[in-house]
C-alpha cells in the first residue's frame, strides 16, 4: 500500500527496513504483551510487531488507512483497530479491557501533537509498562535534557518526574515518505514505580513548573510570586534568585510540597 500522506494529520510514513527492524528490536515484543500502537499508518511497524506479539491494538484517526491495514494484518495475527483521536483514548480503561495491568505503547508520533500525546500518556503512567516513540529529534533532546541545558524546560521536568527517559537512536529524513525537514529520534520511556514517584500533588507540581518556565529569564521569586513567596522558596532549600533552568526536577517537587504563601 502507498497511501498519500495527509498534511492535516502530520503523516510521514516510515519505510526504510533497517530502521523498522531496529525499532521493533528495541521494543522486543513477546507473545502475550499488550502492545498498543499509536498511528499505525501503512503498518510498517504494525505488522512486524503483530507477528511477534500475536495480537495487538492500534489507534488510528485516518479512516482511509484502516481497511487495507486490517486486511493485511488478518494474515499475520489478531489486530484490533480503534478509530479515535489518541487524546480521547483512556489507556487505563484500555488495559482493563485487554485484561492486563499495563500496556506497552509504541508509535511514530505526528510532530505537531507529540507533546500533548506525551502528557496524555503520563496521565495514565500507572497502566503503562513502557513506551517507544519516534519523535522529532529536537523534542527527544528536550525530553532528556539536564538542568543547565538550553533545551531543558517544562517537558524535561514533567517527563523525568514520571518516567526514565532513554534516547535510543536517530532516524534521518530519508527513512520516511515524504521526508520531514528535520531528523527524528526514537526514545524509550519507562514509567517510574509508585515507590520511585515523588508523592507530591501532581497538579501543584505542574502549576509550579509551568509558572517557573513561562519566562525563563525571571528569578524564581518573580516567576512564582502568584504561587509562593521568597520565604517559602527558601524553606524548600532553594535560592529565590535562582532561575528555573538551573533546578533539578526534584527541586520542583520540594517547592510543591511547601504550603502556598498566605
N, C-alpha and C positions, 0 to 999 in steps of 0.2 A: 504494500500500500504506500502511495506517495500523496498524502493529503496536502492541500495547500495550507501552509501555516497562517493562522489568523492573527493579525496585529493586535486586535482588540483583546485577545486572550494572552498576549505576550508569548506566543508559541515559537520555540526554537527546538526542533526535533533532533535528538541525539542520533547519530547514525554510524559513527566510527566504531568498529567492532572491538578494538583493543581497549577503548575506554569503557565500553559497555561491560566487557569481561572484568575489567579492573574494579568497576563499581560493584558488580554482583559478587565478586570475590571479597570485597571489603565488607559487604553486608553478610555474606556467608549464611544464607537462609537454610534451614533444616526442615525436614518433614515435621509438620505439627506446629511450626511457627505461625503466628497470626500476623502475616505480612499485609500491610496496608500501603498502597502506593497512591500518592497524590499526583494527579495529572499524568496519566499513563501515555497520553498522546497516541502515537502509532504503535506503541507496545515494545519499543526497543529494549526497555528494562523489564517490562511486564512478563514477557514470555520466558526469558531465562530464569527470572525469579519464581515464576509459577512452576516451571519444570523442576526446580529444586525443592520448593515448599509443598507442591502438590495441590494446594488450594490457597487462594488469597483474595483480597478485596482491593478494588481500585476505585478512586473517586475522580470522576470526570465531569466537567461542566459542558464541554462541547459535544452536543448530541450527534453531530455529523461523524464523529470518530467512533462512537460506541458500537454500532452494528458490526463493522468489519473487525474490530478488536475482539468482540465477543465470539465471532465465528472462528477466528484464528486461534483463540485461547481454548476453545472446546476440544481441540485435538491434543492439547498439552496438559490441561488439568482443570480444576474447578475454579473458575473466576467469577466473582460476584462484582458487578459494576454498579456503583452508587452514582446516580446522576445528581450532582449537587455542587454548590459552591462549598469549598472545603471549610470556609469560615463558619458555615452553618452546621458542620458535622460535629457531633458530640462524641469525642473519642472514648470517653468513659463509658457512655452508653453502648458504643460500638463494641468495645472489649467485652462487655457483659453479653451482648447479642451473640458474639463469637464464642462465648463460653471460656474466656481466658481472663486472667488478671491483668495482663499487659499486652499491648500490641507492639509490633515493630513497624515503624513508619519509614518510607523512602519516597523520594521524588525529585524530579528536575523542576524546581520551583520557578514560576514566572518572576522575572526581576521586579516588576512594578508592584508586586504584592508580597514579596518574600518576608519582610519584617512583620506584617500582620499575621502571616501564617505561623511564623516562629513563635510569636507571643501567644497565639491561639493554642499551639501545641504545649507550650509551657503551662498554660492554664490546666491542661489535662495530664501533666507530667506523671502523676501517680499511676495512670493507666497506660503508660508508655515504657517499654523496655529500652529501646534506643531509637535513634533517628539518623538516617543517612540522607543528606540533601546535597543537590548540586545547585549552587547559587553563583551570583556574580562574585568574583574573587574579592572585590573591594568589600563586599558585605561579610564574607568569611574573615577577612583581615580585621574588620571591626568586631566581629563576634569573639575573636580570640585575643584581642588587643590587651596589653598590660597597662597598668597605671603609668602615666607619663607619656604614653604614645599619642601622636597627633590624632589617631583614629579611635582612641579609647573614649567611650561615651555611654549613653543610656543603654544601647543594645548590648554592649560588652558586659556591663554590670548586671543587668537583669538576667541575661542568659547564664552568666557564670555563677550566679547565686542559685540557679535552678539545675544546671547541668555541668557535666565535664565536657568541655569543648575541644575537639581534636581535628584540626585541619589535616586532610589526608593527601590530596594532590590537586594539581592544576589541570584544567582541560582547555585546550586552545579553541578559538572561534571556529576553525575548520572542521571540528568534530560535529558541528550542528548544521542543520538546514532550516532556515537560512543562517549564515554565520552571524552571531551577535557582534557588536562593535568592541566588546571587551572580553577579557579572559574570564573563565568560570573556575570554580573550585568545588571539590567535594569535601564535606565536613561530617564528622560523626558527633552526635550529641547523646550523652548518656545521662538521664535524669539522676540527680542525687537521691539517695535513700532518705527516708524521714529522719534518720539519725544524723545524716550529713547536712540536712537543711537547717537554716538559721533560726527558725522558730519565731521570727518577728512577724507582725501583721503585714501581709504582702501588699495590701492597699497603701499602707503608710510608707513602706519601703519604696514603692513605685512613685508615690507623690513626692518624696524627698529626692529621689534620683532624677525625676523629670524636672523639678524645680532647679536642682543643682546644675544641671547641664543645659538649661534653657538659654542661659547666657554664660558661656564658658569662661569668659574673662572676669566675671564677677567673683568676689570672695564669697565663701560660704555664708558669712553673716549677712551679706547683702542678698544673695540668691535665695536664702531660706527664711528671710525675715517674716514672711507670711505664715511660716510653719513653726519656727522656733527662734529664740533669741540667742545672742552670743554666749550667754552663761550656760544655756542648755547644750550648745555645741561643745563648749569646754568640758561640761560634765560627762560628755561621751569620750573624752580624751582626745579631742580633735581641735586643731588650731582654727578659730573662726576666720582667720585671714587666709587660710589655705583655699585653693581652687579645687573644684570637683575632679578635674583630670588627674590630680595627684593622690586621690584617695583609693585605697584598696576596696573591692566590693564589700568586704565585711565591715569596713568603716561606715558604710551607709546603713548597715544593719544596726550598728551601735547607735547611730543617730535616730533610727526609727524606734529604738527601744526606750529612748528618753521621752518623758512625758511632754506634751506640747506646752509651749510657753503660755503663761496666763491661765 
